[in-house]
Amino acid sequence: MTILQRTLSWWILSATAFLPGMTSGTAAAAKADDDDAAAAAKTEELLKAMTLDEKIGQMTQVDLKAIKDKADIARYALGSMLSGGDSDPDDITALGWARTHDELQSWALKSRLKIPLIYGIDAVHGHNNVDGAVVFPHNIGLGAMRDPGLVEKAARITALEMVGTGIRWAFAPCLAVARDERWGRTYESFGENPELAEVMGAAAVRGLQGATLGETTSVLACAKHFVGDGGTTRGVDQGHTECDLATLRNIHLPGYLGAIKAGASSVMASYSNWNGKKMHGNHDLLTDLLKKELGFHGFVVSDWAAIDQLSHDYKTAIETSINAGIDMVMIPNGPGRKNNYIEYITLLKDLVNEGKVPQSRIDDAVRRIVLVKSRMHLFDHPFCEAALTSAVGAAEHRQVARKCVQKSLVLLKNEKSTLPLSKHARRLVLAGRAADDLGIQCGGWTIAWQGKRGNVMRGGTTLLTAVRQAVGPNTEVTHSADGSGVAGADAVIVAIGERPYAEMRGDRKGLNLPRADLSVLKTANEAGVPVVTVVFSGRPVLLGPILESSDAVLAAWLPGTEGHGIADVLLGDVKPTGKLPHTWPRSMDQIPCNLDDGTAKDPLFPYGFGLTY
């Protein structure tokens, strides 16, 4: 399918999605035009009033743990703050996040022009840094759903929970098209097919940003990571994407076409490079392609300290990145990092005064940033929507996440109609640590940057708890961490899976599951009872011994906090409908293994595979 065909297919999907509201479309469009005109006028008024120092301040994004003095927010007229990785407030409840945001925002409003901050966070599968929030399946599971309407609903709930904490900028959706499962961010991709990124990414943007950015419940989406991050050689994070321009456009660009058409107003550049040139310094792609050819009118933000990789000389790195088209620079501090926001501000001002960064480039960047803030009505509504704070983690939000889990599950094997299991069985056994470990069930980017095992947050339901709550009153449900003691049971559900990881640390040379989990499966299998294996993973993993030892196998991906969705399918309340978003390889020799480039020869399971009852 060509880019034009993909774009047309997106328009068809978009139009049908909004047919019920067509009658009021003219009035809504007129209001949006009026709002945009007012936002543009306000932006130009502010630009004329701003000093060079204030303009550079708007181009500066500082991490929460890097801020030296909160008064610096006003002193330097900082444009943005973020909580990246593990940079959280001491109180990570919704109320704690709201208080932190509003305190920082109050400092911004003490600046001369009172331009509000826009606060950013990696809300990549729900508002996942907040204790008690709803955590949805990671994108790989959403890709398996093939349901853009449900993706939009999930993103809308994420936006509502974010607004309840004051935060109005999500570093999502990730539009990477993962082409090598060794990549540790595979689960952040909707799948190996660019059409999934295009359709699902656009749905996520619509859900986050709402009907217009000016709504108080709208959150700024950030399409990331531009462009080609899922195509690095051998799946190395921040690595080399080696392909011709036609391949870059056909595989890695469609997601951005869909996102921009859907209204995405920020884009994050990729750490990776294309044919040896770092994306953060690539004028041809950031400016000529993204801003000019694709008509992107929002602003481009750098990734975490990413401009540092352009040169050992920080001043040169700043010059290269800003001139390439980066509008806002993300500046963290941490062990081994010598650069900080004050240094960045000082050096960028020197570069402008020296004529090495044109004043027109500064004005363009600031115009883009302030225009987005104006369109979001941040000047009128800079603080937390307190009425939504108590709604974080609400039951109705969890119901949507539960539906996402149900539809994301892919049934890979079901011999002798082992599934669904009976709710009225005499005895069911849940085996393996993963059966009662919310951290494994959620994966990375859950409270902690890399994720962690155990009871990571309040409000979630593990698979074990979900099954116990779903069965009839006469069914005994027990847990065996090592797979022993299952003899005589009607069936054993063995939960196995990858341990939590995120970017950088998630890259793998081999995709075998932990030996301890395989040992649990072996022990359970030797008991001679029906074995159902549930696999928690952020990518296709090697299943050789697992398939042989199981009567049924369910790919659950990283489903998030709502374990009830898995129990619904295992116990027959809902039929499995998920379809593989990745070709599933037999062995490491088959990786990379993708449907449309001839590498998927005799896979274990083809792209789009999925059984049902």
C-alpha positions in Angstrom: 0.0 0.0 0.0 1.4 3.4 -1.0 1.6 6.4 1.3 -1.2 8.0 -0.6 -3.4 4.9 -0.2 -2.6 4.8 3.5 -3.5 8.5 3.9 -6.8 8.0 2.1 -7.6 4.9 4.3 -6.9 7.1 7.3 -9.3 9.7 6.1 -12.0 7.1 5.5 -11.5 5.7 9.0 -11.5 9.2 10.5 -14.7 10.2 8.7 -16.7 7.2 9.6 -15.5 7.5 13.2 -17.1 10.9 13.5 -20.2 10.5 11.4 -22.6 10.7 14.4 -21.5 14.3 15.1 -21.5 15.6 11.6 -24.6 17.8 12.1 -22.8 20.2 14.4 -19.6 20.1 12.5 -20.0 23.4 10.8 -20.5 25.3 14.1 -17.6 23.5 15.8 -15.3 24.2 12.8 -16.2 27.9 13.0 -15.5 28.1 16.7 -12.2 26.3 16.2 -11.3 28.8 13.5 -12.1 31.7 15.8 -10.1 30.1 18.6 -7.1 29.6 16.4 -7.2 33.1 15.2 -7.4 34.4 18.7 -4.5 32.1 19.7 -2.4 33.3 16.8 -3.0 37.0 17.7 -2.1 36.4 21.3 1.1 34.6 20.2 2.2 37.5 18.0 1.5 40.0 20.7 3.6 38.0 23.1 6.4 37.6 20.6 6.7 41.3 20.1 6.9 41.9 23.9 9.5 39.1 24.6 13.1 39.7 25.1 15.7 37.3 23.7 16.2 35.9 27.2 12.5 35.2 27.5 12.3 33.6 24.1 15.2 31.2 24.9 13.5 30.4 28.2 10.5 29.2 26.3 12.7 26.9 24.4 14.0 25.3 27.6 12.5 22.2 29.2 13.9 21.2 32.6 13.5 18.0 34.5 11.9 18.1 37.9 15.1 16.7 39.6 17.3 19.1 37.7 15.8 22.4 38.8 18.3 24.1 41.1 15.9 26.7 42.5 12.2 26.9 41.8 12.5 30.6 41.4 14.5 29.9 38.3 11.2 29.1 36.6 10.3 32.7 36.8 13.9 34.1 36.6 14.5 32.4 33.2 10.9 32.3 32.0 11.2 28.6 31.5 8.8 27.2 28.9 8.4 23.7 30.2 9.2 21.1 32.8 8.9 17.4 32.8 9.2 14.3 34.9 11.4 11.9 33.0 12.3 8.3 33.9 12.2 8.1 37.7 12.0 11.9 38.3 8.9 12.0 40.4 7.7 14.0 43.4 7.9 12.4 46.8 4.2 11.9 46.9 3.2 10.0 43.7 -0.6 9.9 44.4 -2.8 11.9 42.1 -3.1 14.6 44.7 0.7 14.7 45.3 1.3 15.1 41.5 -1.3 17.9 41.4 0.2 19.8 44.2 3.7 19.5 42.6 2.4 20.7 39.2 0.5 23.7 40.6 3.4 24.8 42.8 5.7 24.9 39.8 3.1 26.6 37.6 2.7 29.3 40.3 6.3 30.1 39.8 5.9 30.5 36.0 3.0 32.9 36.6 5.4 35.1 38.6 7.5 35.8 35.4 7.2 39.2 33.7 4.8 38.0 30.9 3.2 35.2 33.0 3.5 32.6 30.2 2.5 29.3 31.8 4.5 26.1 31.9 3.5 23.1 29.9 4.4 20.0 32.0 5.3 16.8 30.2 5.4 13.1 31.2 5.7 9.7 29.7 2.1 8.7 30.0 2.6 5.8 27.5 0.0 3.3 28.7 -2.2 5.3 31.0 -1.0 7.9 33.5 1.5 5.3 34.6 3.7 7.3 37.0 0.7 7.9 39.3 0.0 5.5 42.2 -3.6 4.3 41.7 -4.0 5.3 38.1 -5.3 2.9 35.4 -2.6 1.2 33.4 -3.6 0.0 30.0 -1.9 -2.6 27.8 1.3 -1.4 26.2 1.0 -0.5 22.5 1.9 -3.9 21.2 -1.3 -5.2 22.9 -3.3 -2.3 21.5 -2.0 -3.2 18.1 -3.3 -6.7 18.5 -6.8 -5.4 19.1 -7.2 -3.9 15.6 -9.7 -1.5 17.2 -8.9 2.3 16.8 -12.1 3.3 18.5 -11.0 1.5 21.7 -7.5 3.0 21.4 -9.1 6.4 21.3 -11.2 5.7 24.4 -8.1 4.5 26.3 -6.2 7.7 25.3 -9.2 9.8 26.4 -9.2 8.2 29.8 -5.4 8.7 30.0 -6.0 12.4 29.3 -8.7 12.7 31.9 -6.4 11.2 34.6 -3.6 13.4 33.5 -5.7 16.6 33.7 -6.7 15.5 37.2 -3.0 15.9 38.2 -2.5 19.2 36.2 -0.2 17.7 33.6 -1.3 18.5 30.1 1.4 17.0 27.8 1.8 13.3 27.2 5.0 12.0 25.5 2.8 9.7 23.5 1.9 8.0 21.2 5.0 6.2 20.1 4.8 5.7 16.4 7.8 3.4 16.0 7.3 0.5 13.6 9.4 -2.2 15.4 11.1 -4.3 12.8 13.4 -6.3 15.1 12.1 -7.9 18.3 15.5 -7.6 20.0 14.8 -3.9 20.4 13.9 -3.2 24.0 11.1 -0.8 23.0 9.2 -3.2 20.8 6.3 -3.1 23.2 6.0 0.7 22.7 5.2 0.0 19.0 1.8 -1.0 17.7 3.4 -3.6 15.5 5.6 -4.4 12.5 3.1 -3.0 10.0 3.2 0.8 9.3 -0.6 0.8 8.8 -1.0 -0.1 12.5 1.1 2.9 13.5 -0.9 5.2 11.1 -4.4 4.2 12.2 -3.8 3.4 15.9 -1.5 6.4 16.4 -4.1 8.8 14.9 -6.7 7.3 17.3 -4.4 7.9 20.2 -3.9 11.5 19.2 -7.6 12.1 18.9 -8.2 10.6 22.3 -5.5 12.6 24.1 -6.2 15.9 22.4 -10.0 15.6 22.3 -12.2 17.6 19.9 -10.0 20.6 20.2 -6.9 21.5 22.2 -8.7 24.3 23.9 -10.9 21.9 26.0 -9.9 21.9 29.7 -9.8 18.0 29.5 -7.4 18.0 26.4 -3.8 16.9 26.7 -1.1 17.7 24.1 -0.1 14.6 22.2 3.6 14.1 21.2 4.2 11.9 18.2 7.5 10.1 18.8 10.3 9.3 17.9 10.8 11.0 14.6 11.7 9.1 12.5 12.8 5.5 12.0 13.6 4.5 15.6 12.0 1.1 15.2 14.2 0.2 12.3 17.7 0.2 13.8 20.1 -2.5 12.8 19.9 -5.6 15.1 17.3 -3.7 17.1 19.9 -1.6 19.0 18.3 1.2 21.0 19.4 4.7 19.8 21.2 2.9 16.9 21.5 3.0 13.2 18.5 3.0 10.8 20.1 1.9 7.6 17.8 2.2 4.6 17.0 4.3 1.5 14.7 7.2 1.6 11.8 5.3 -0.1 11.9 2.7 2.7 12.1 5.3 5.4 9.0 7.0 3.9 7.0 3.8 3.3 7.8 2.0 6.6 8.5 4.7 9.2 6.7 7.8 8.1 3.0 6.8 7.8 2.4 7.0 11.5 3.3 10.6 11.4 1.1 11.3 8.4 -1.8 9.9 10.5 -0.9 11.7 13.7 -0.4 15.1 12.0 -3.8 14.7 10.2 -5.3 14.0 13.6 -3.9 17.2 14.9 -0.8 16.2 16.9 0.9 19.4 17.9 4.2 18.2 19.2 6.8 15.8 17.9 9.8 14.3 19.7 12.9 13.6 17.7 14.6 10.2 17.8 17.9 9.4 19.4 18.6 7.1 16.5 20.4 8.2 13.3 19.5 7.6 9.6 22.4 6.4 7.5 24.9 7.8 9.9 23.3 11.2 10.6 21.8 11.8 14.1 18.1 12.7 13.9 18.5 15.6 16.3 20.9 17.3 13.8 19.1 16.4 10.6 17.7 19.5 9.0 16.5 17.6 5.9 14.2 15.5 8.0 13.2 17.8 10.9 12.7 20.9 8.9 12.4 20.1 5.2 10.4 16.9 5.6 8.4 17.3 8.8 7.7 21.0 9.0 7.7 22.0 5.3 6.6 18.9 3.3 4.2 17.4 5.9 3.0 20.8 7.0 3.6 20.2 10.7 2.9 23.5 12.5 3.4 22.3 16.1 6.8 22.3 17.9 9.6 19.7 18.0 11.1 18.7 21.3 14.3 16.9 21.8 14.6 13.6 23.8 16.3 13.3 27.2 19.7 15.0 26.8 19.7 13.8 23.2 21.4 16.9 21.8 24.5 16.0 23.9 25.1 13.2 21.5 25.7 15.5 18.5 29.1 16.8 19.7 31.4 16.7 22.7 31.3 20.5 22.6 27.9 21.4 24.1 27.8 24.8 22.3 28.2 23.1 19.0 25.5 20.5 19.9 23.1 23.4 20.7 23.9 25.2 17.4 23.4 22.1 15.3 20.2 20.9 16.9 18.4 24.3 16.9 19.4 25.0 13.4 18.2 21.6 12.3 14.7 22.3 13.6 14.6 21.4 17.3 12.3 24.0 19.0 12.5 22.9 22.7 15.4 21.1 24.4 14.9 18.6 27.1 17.6 19.1 29.8 18.0 16.7 32.6 20.7 16.6 35.2 22.1 13.5 36.8 25.3 11.5 37.6 28.0 12.3 35.0 26.0 15.1 33.3 27.8 18.4 33.3 25.4 20.4 31.1 22.4 22.1 32.7 19.7 24.5 31.7 21.6 27.6 32.8 24.5 26.6 30.6 22.1 25.9 27.7 20.4 29.3 28.0 23.7 31.1 28.2 25.3 29.3 25.2 22.2 29.7 23.0 22.1 33.4 23.7 25.8 33.6 22.7 25.0 31.7 19.5 22.3 34.2 18.6 24.5 37.2 19.3 27.3 35.6 17.3 25.0 35.1 14.3 25.4 31.3 14.4 21.7 30.7 15.2 19.5 33.2 13.3 17.0 35.3 15.3 14.4 34.1 12.8 15.0 30.5 13.9 14.5 31.5 17.5 11.3 33.4 16.6 10.0 30.4 14.7 10.6 28.0 17.6 9.0 30.3 20.2 6.0 31.1 17.9 5.3 27.4 17.6 5.6 26.8 21.3 3.5 29.7 22.5 0.9 29.1 19.8 0.3 25.6 21.1 0.0 27.0 24.7 -2.4 29.6 23.4 -4.5 27.0 21.6 -4.6 24.9 24.7 -6.0 27.9 26.7 -3.2 27.4 29.3 -3.2 31.1 30.0 -6.8 30.8 31.1 -6.6 27.4 32.8 -3.0 26.9 34.0 -3.7 24.8 37.1 -5.0 21.3 37.9 -8.7 20.5 37.2 -9.3 19.6 40.9 -12.7 18.0 40.1 -10.9 15.3 38.2 -8.2 14.5 40.7 -10.5 12.1 42.6 -11.5 10.4 39.4 -8.0 9.0 38.8 -8.3 5.2 38.8 -12.1 5.3 38.7 -14.1 2.1 38.1 -15.5 3.2 34.8 -11.9 3.9 33.6 -10.9 0.4 34.6 -13.7 -1.0 32.7 -12.3 0.4 29.5 -8.9 -0.9 30.3 -10.4 -4.3 31.0 -12.0 -4.3 27.5 -8.6 -3.4 26.0 -7.1 -6.4 27.8 -9.8 -8.7 26.5 -9.4 -7.7 22.9 -5.6 -7.6 23.0 -5.1 -11.3 24.0 -4.0 -13.6 21.2 -4.8 -17.3 21.4 -1.9 -19.2 19.9 -2.8 -22.8 20.7 -5.9 -24.6 22.0 -5.6 -28.4 21.7 -8.6 -30.5 22.7 -10.6 -27.3 23.3 -8.8 -26.9 26.6 -10.0 -23.3 26.7 -12.3 -21.9 27.9 -12.0 -23.3 31.4 -15.1 -23.9 33.5 -16.0 -21.4 36.2 -17.4 -24.3 38.1 -14.3 -26.6 38.0 -13.6 -28.3 41.3 -10.0 -27.0 41.5 -7.8 -24.6 39.5 -4.2 -23.9 40.2 -2.3 -20.7 39.2 1.4 -21.5 38.9 4.4 -19.2 38.5 5.4 -16.0 40.1 4.0 -13.9 37.3 0.5 -15.1 38.2 0.5 -12.8 41.2 2.9 -10.1 40.2 1.4 -6.8 39.1 4.8 -5.4 38.1 5.5 -8.3 35.6 1.9 -7.9 34.3 2.4 -4.2 33.6 6.0 -4.1 32.4 8.3 -1.1 32.0 7.1 2.5 32.4 5.0 1.6 35.4 5.7 3.8 38.5 9.5 3.1 37.8 11.1 3.9 34.5 12.3 0.4 34.0 9.3 -1.1 35.8 9.7 -3.4 38.8 8.4 -6.6 40.1 5.8 -6.9 42.9 2.8 -4.9 44.0 3.9 -1.7 42.2 0.7 0.3 42.7 -2.7 0.5 44.3 -5.8 -0.5 42.5 -4.5 -3.1 40.1 -5.7 -6.7 39.9 -3.3 -9.6 39.2 -4.3 -12.7 37.2 -4.5 -14.8 40.4 -6.9 -12.4 42.1 -9.0 -12.0 39.0 -9.5 -15.7 38.6 -10.4 -16.1 42.2 -13.0 -13.4 41.9 -14.4 -14.8 38.7 -15.0 -18.5 39.5 -18.0 -20.0 41.2 -18.3 -20.3 45.0 -17.4 -24.0 44.9 -14.2 -23.7 42.9 -11.0 -23.8 44.8 -8.2 -21.6 43.4 -4.7 -22.0 44.7 -1.3 -20.6 43.8 1.9 -22.6 43.4 4.9 -20.4 42.8 7.1 -23.3 41.6 4.5 -25.4 39.8 4.4 -28.2 42.3 1.3 -29.6 44.0 -1.0 -29.4 41.0 -1.8 -33.1 40.7 -5.5 -33.7 40.6 -6.5 -30.2 39.6 -8.9 -29.7 36.8 -6.4 -27.5 35.1 -3.3 -25.4 35.8 -2.8 -21.9 34.5 1.0 -21.3 34.3 1.9 -17.6 34.0 5.4 -16.9 32.7 7.0 -13.9 31.2 9.7 -11.4 30.7 10.8 -9.3 33.7 10.1 -5.6 33.5 12.4 -3.5 31.4 12.3 -0.3 29.3 14.5 1.5 26.7 18.3 0.7 26.6 18.2 -2.0 29.2 15.6 -4.0 27.3 17.7 -4.8 24.3 18.3 -8.6 24.0 20.5 -10.8 21.9 18.3 -13.8 22.8 14.5 -13.9 23.4 14.3 -17.0 25.7 12.1 -16.6 28.7 13.6 -17.0 32.2 14.8 -20.5 33.1 12.9 -20.3 36.4 9.6 -19.9 34.5 10.4 -22.8 32.2 11.1 -24.9 35.2 7.7 -24.1 36.7 6.0 -25.1 33.4 8.0 -28.3 33.3 6.9 -29.2 36.8 3.3 -28.4 36.2 3.3 -30.4 32.9 4.6 -33.5 34.6 1.5 -33.6 36.9 -0.6 -34.8 34.0 -3.3 -32.2 34.1 -4.4 -29.8 31.4 -1.9 -26.9 31.1 -2.8 -23.4 30.0 0.2 -21.1 29.6 -0.2 -17.3 29.8 2.8 -15.5 28.4 3.5 -11.9 29.6 6.0 -10.3 27.1 6.7 -7.1 25.4 7.5 -8.9 22.1 7.3 -12.3 20.5 9.6 -14.6 22.5 10.9 -18.1 21.8 8.1 -20.6 22.5 9.6 -24.0 21.5 9.5 -25.8 24.9 6.4 -23.8 25.9 4.3 -24.9 23.0 5.3 -28.5 23.6 4.4 -28.5 27.3 1.1 -26.6 27.0 -2.3 -27.6 25.9 -3.2 -24.0 25.3 -1.1 -20.8 25.0 -2.3 -17.3 25.3 -0.1 -14.3 24.4 -1.1 -11.6 27.0 1.6 -9.1 26.1 1.9 -6.5 28.9 -1.7 -6.0 29.8 -1.5 -3.5 32.6 -3.4 -3.4 35.9 -6.7 -5.0 34.8 -6.1 -8.8 35.2 -9.9 -9.3 35.1 -9.6 -9.0 31.3 -7.4 -12.1 31.1 -9.7 -14.1 33.4 -12.7 -13.1 31.2 -11.1 -14.9 28.3 -9.7 -17.9 30.1 -13.1 -18.6 31.7 -15.2 -18.0 28.6 -17.0 -14.8 29.4 -15.3 -13.3 26.3 -13.9 -15.0 23.2 -10.3 -14.2 22.2 -10.2 -12.0 19.1 -6.7 -10.5 19.1 -4.5 -10.9 16.1 -0.7 -10.9 16.1 0.8 -7.4 15.4 4.2 -9.1 14.8 5.2 -12.2 12.9 6.3 -14.7 15.5 9.7 -16.3 14.8 10.6 -19.9 15.5 14.2 -19.1 16.5 16.7 -16.3 16.8 17.9 -17.2 13.3 14.7 -15.8 11.9 15.0 -12.4 13.4 14.3 -9.9 11.9 11.1 -11.5 10.8 8.6 -9.2 9.0 5.7 -10.0 6.7 6.3 -7.4 4.0 10.0 -7.6 3.4 10.5 -11.3 2.6 12.1 -12.2 5.9 9.1 -14.0 7.4 9.8 -17.5 5.9 8.0 -20.3 7.7 7.5 -18.4 11.0 6.1 -20.1 14.0 2.9 -17.9 13.6 2.3 -15.5 10.8 1.4 -11.8 11.2 -2.3 -11.5 11.9 -2.7 -15.0 13.4 -5.1 -15.6 16.2 -7.4 -18.4 17.2 -10.8 -18.1 18.9 -13.3 -20.4 20.6 
